[in-house]
Amino acid sequence: MNSHKHARLTARGRALLVSRVLQEGWKVALASEAAGVSERTGYKWLARFKSEGPAGLLDRTSRPRRSPASCAPEQVRQFERCRRERVPLWRIACEAGRSLATVARHMARLGLSRLSSLQPREPVHRYERASPGELLHIDTKRLGRIQGIGHRITGERQHRNRGIGWDAVHLAIDDHSRVSFASIKPDGAGLSCTEFLRDALAYYASLGVRIERVMTDNGSGYVSKAFRSACLELGVRHIRTRPYTPKTNGKAERFVQTSLREWAYARPYESSAQRHAALQPFIDHYNWLRPHSALHHQPPMTRIPGMNNLLRLNT
């Protein structure tokens, strides 16, 4: 039953009204008044019960019984054939003598409102490098600096952190092992990206991993001369993603979201320095202890040969 919130009678109330009239001998006017409806409404439900039985007391659809101006099924199929040939909706409407709203409504029901819906979805290509260091994904995320707990937590709109600038969180994750590295820089310019690249390669070298390639998006810091020169100096091949295709660098994008959820927005920080201090403990936990779904729920360090042996000894 789907009675609206202002309905005077539900199916049970209608049945009670009919029962009082037919079985208890109440007059229709008295039974209708007791139910809070007009006498005319009482006669209506009584007539429906006599003609249809208990089913007549249920709610009916508000859809009209006849719709002479509605589109015939064959015409809707013609709309669909034209749309699949990439004919614009307005042209289909003009040729059929129908309004654009009518054609658009039928195409929306078929999921053909947008021409992009006619294109087959690209298959998902999942890949993983064979060994650590073959490919390092790098990305940057800007976070507003913090000066006291914000209004979203305190509820006090008078306190807002405006005009205090941004921090750039640089993140790196190894394609095979998912071992990550992160650092906070003042910006995402070429010099900051270059400094982060050097720090990241030094960190992975301390784990016995040599980075061969790095993948980034087409941000200004990554297309700068400083970053390109650093890649040549360090003997690292730089791969850039296809424009407007962030899924190419999907592992970095996913790690950014994980970092925001489990570190940046995990708790209310009172200052940027406090948030900064919590970054390295998060990275250590991610690398050494946190189960990773893509690694059969094992920590990333289990895929670094020397570190895996250390984990086993500690266990």
Secondary structure, 3 states (H helix, E strand, C coil): CCCCCCCCCCHHHHHHHHHHHHCCCCCHHHHHHHHCCCHHHHHHHHHHHHHHHHHHHCCCCCCCCCCCCCCCHHHHHHHHHHHHCCCCHHHHHHHHCCCHHHHHHHHHHCCCCCHHHHCCCCCCCCCCCCCCCCCEEEEEEEEECCECCCHHHHCCCCCCCCCCCEEEEEEEEECCCCCEEEEEECCCCHHHHHHHHHHHHHHHHHCCCCCCEEEECCCCCCCCHHHHHHHHHHCCEEEECCCCCHHHHHHHHHHHHHHHHHHHCCCCCCEHHHHHHCHHHHHHHHHHCCCEHHHCCECHHHHCHHHHHHHHHHC
